Amino acid sequence: MGKRKRTDGPPNGAPLKETTLAKRPKKTELPASAETSSPLTIQVVTGSYDRILHGLTATISADDQVEFADTFLFNAHNSAIRCLALSPPSAPEPGKLQKVMLASGSSDERINVYNISAHPPSRKHQDDLSSVAPRKILENPKNRELGTLLHHSSTITKLAFPTRSKLISASEDSTIAVTRTRDWSLLSTIKTPVPKPQGRPSGDTAALGATPAGVNDFAVHPSMKLMISVSRGERCMRLWNLMTAKKAGVLNFNRDILQEVGEGKHSSGEGRRVVWGSTEDGDEYCVGFDRDALVFGMDSTPKCRVMPDPRRKIHELCYVTLDAESDSSLLAVSTEDGKIMFFSTKSEDLTPGKPAVEGKGKTSLPTAKLIAQVGGKEAGVSGRIKDFAIIRAPGKGGKDSFVIPAGSSDGKLRIFKLSVAELKEAPKSKAVQTVGKLLGTYETQNRITCVEAFAMIPRPEGVEDSEDELDDDEEEDEDKDGEDDEED
């Protein structure tokens, strides 16, 4: 039997039946040459209510001029895209391009997985296409679809790559799935309890006779051994042991805690966001509610609440590391009024709570210190910031800066830039400072729901754009298959 011919890959949009990925790589960083190189290129990916998965690059020059270009734009799902996740880049190898895995989750119960290039797209042969398009286009032929995962039976609510070898997904079917990215096999499924119906909370969209259920969010500890989840209809958070995929504990939100964050009798009282962080005081985690957030220590005792009065609706939160050596970090929170607020949760920066009145009640929790903010009406941002990403860009002489792509429901993607030194000096000021500057705004024309971004790695020398789109590993497998056919 003759050697079979090598066939081309599937057309765009068709999933691959079998995928061979690289082995688990070590964590990589930008090379030292990238610190002084300019411009900086950032790959931004947005999902929207309009089912559109939109990828674009933001190229920031040395004088802080930003240039946008579309890299991909298509209908990725049959319903609204709810969440996105990006994996760490693959390990660098001589003569090979590095890649990043992208996962998108939707209300159509599907998780789509893609391979996108970690390097800026080549500007060769792009001028003709861009000249006839209303917006600049810079396609990357290395971006490909890998396939679709059908591990859940309801809306996908959260996706995360704790490492390049694992993908964790949560859904409104009250399950959390752990998938191995090497062969996309389902390793384990964590089933969260379905809460018992207790009245009809305000804003409840569950069917008559049913109860709201599903995982709202989860956060994996940096040790990869623990995970915290918060669910709909539950006034508690759950701790999971990832080594055994079993429950490790439950922390209920009592009445006093819910009153501290403004969750009244008729509110759901459920946690909507959860994130791990680390400060000079040690590891901690933050649970976000509708209009406030609580910070807990590793002993699961409330440390402080976050939002100042008047409280605003919270959309997204994350920790930002200022100095890795001293574990200095801030909590960043995006709000309904178009701001990204930075809070210090160190014990020495907390504002003491109000004492009990005439011996009645308990002393309220301390409040985190608001030290700086980005955006707001002063910067021309009036609508909500639905989601954002924070990227640390190295600078000359150790003067690093943060680049923040922020997406709003009005379809605008804004790029902010602020120096790390500004945030380090902000706590010394008594008044809240508005830091950073708006570099540019891009109109996506879609109602943005989620944003992910990463700093692209400069293209290595010796790798040509005409490189075969098939990976070397795939080519070797096909050659081996052909040799086996010949022996038969």
Order of alpha helices (4+ residues) and beta strands (2+ residues): beta-beta-beta-beta-beta-beta-alpha-beta-beta-beta-beta-beta-beta-beta-beta-beta-alpha-beta-beta-beta-beta-beta-beta-beta-beta-beta-beta-beta-beta-alpha-beta-beta-beta-alpha
